[in-house]
Amino acid sequence: MVRAALFLARFCSSAWIGAATLFVIVGILEVTRGGFDSATKDILVAIRFPPFYRAGAILVGLAWLGACLAEFHPELPTRRRAFAILSLLAVLALMFVDYHWVYSPLAAMVRPPGQPKTIEFAHLHQASKYVNLAGLFFSMVAAVALNWPSKKE
């Protein structure tokens, strides 16, 4: 059971880092390359972000559960396990805050699509960048703690 739990924690935390990184890269390319008008960009926000948050909550939640259940696994020292659990809790908290207090108001501002962006939109968009960057940082801390090779004795 603890082996499967550690696998789950390692796999899901690493998968989330890859998925979130790819999401950011694709999102930046969509916004910076020509050919998308304001309305199309707004529609993409409404389409892409809900699955982003769902996938993040599922993967990070499963990684947290796996880390919690991996207690006493010989390849996961107590201190590293605690770092992983706390880091994953931080990621989940940041996702919750971002979704409810940053993304939801932003999504409301792009309905109907194509309207001019306010200064509040710019502030929330900037906040979202920093909250997501912090979430990615804590995800990486957790993945390193979970995947770091243990010392052979």
N, C-alpha and C positions, 0 to 999 in steps of 0.2 A: 504493500500500500504506500509506504513512504517513497519508494522508488518511482512509482507512478505519479505521486504528488510532486516530487521534485522535477520530473520530466514536464508535467503540466506547467509548473511555475516557470521553468526555463524557456519552454517553447512559447508560451503565451506572452511572456514579457518581451522576448526577442521578436516575436511576430508583430507585436504592437509597435515597436520601434521602427521596424521596416515599413509597416503599413502607414504609420503617421508620417514618416519621412517621404514616402512616395506621394502621399496625399498633398503634402506641402509643395513638393517639386511640381506636380501636375497643376496645382492651384496657381502657383506663381507663373508658370508658363501660360496658362489660360488668360490670366489677367494682363501679363506684359506683352504678349504677342498681339499683333494687329488682327483685325477681322471680327472681334466681338464688340458689339455695341453695349451700351449701359444696361439695356433691358435684358440682353442675353446673359451678361455677367450676374445680374440680380437673380435670374432664373436658376443659374448654376449654383448659386449660394443656397437657394431653397432646396435644390435637388440633392446636392452632394453632402451637406453638413449633417443632416439627421443620421444617415448611415455611418458617417465618421464617428459621431458620438456613440451610437449603438455598438459599433465594432469595438471602439475603445473601451466602453464599459464592460462588454463581454470579455474581451481579452485580458484587460487589467484585473477585472474581478476574478477571473479564473486563475490568473497568475497569483493573486493574493491568496485565494483559497488553497492553491497548491503549496504555496510557501507556508501557510499556516499548518497544513497537514503533513508537511515534510519534517516535522519535529523529530529529532534524534537520528536523522539520516547522517551517516558518517562523512559524506562529502559536503555537508552544509553545516559549518560551525554555527553555534548559537548566535554569536555576534553578527555574522553576515546575514543569517536568517532574519534577525531583528531589523537590520538595516533594510533588507528587502521588503519586509512586511510594512514597516513605517513608510518607506518610499512609495510603495504601491498604494497605501492609504492616502498619501499626499496627492498622488496622481488622480485617484478617484475623487477626492475632495475638489481638486482644481477643475476636473471635468464637470462636476456638478455646478460649481460656481460659474464656470465659463458658459455652460449651456443655459442656465437659468437667468443669470444677471448680465451676460454679455451677448451671447448668440441670439437668444430669443428677442431682446429688443432690436438687435441688428436686423434680424429676419423680418420683423414688423416694419422696419424702415425701408425695406426693398419691395414692399407691397403697396401699390402695384409696381411691377418692374419698370425701371427706366426713369424714376423720378430723381430730381437733383439730390445730392448727398449733403447732409447738414454737418455742422462742426461736431455735433454730438455723435454722428455716425463715425466721423474720423477718430474721435476719442475712443469710442467703443472698439473700433477696428484695431487701433493701436493696443488697447488693453488686451484684446483677444490674442494678438501676436505674443505679448509677454507672458500671458497666462499659459498659452500652449507651449511656449518655449520652456517655461518652468516645468510643465508636465512632462515634456520630453526629457528634460534633464533628470527628473526624479525617476522616470522610466529607465533611463540608462544606468543610474545608480543601482536600481533594483536588479537589472539584468546583469550588471557586472558582479554584484554581490552573489547572485544565484549561479552564475556560470564560471566564476573564478575557480581555477583548479585548486583542490585542497592539497595540503602538504602530505606527502607520503611519510609515514613514520616507520 
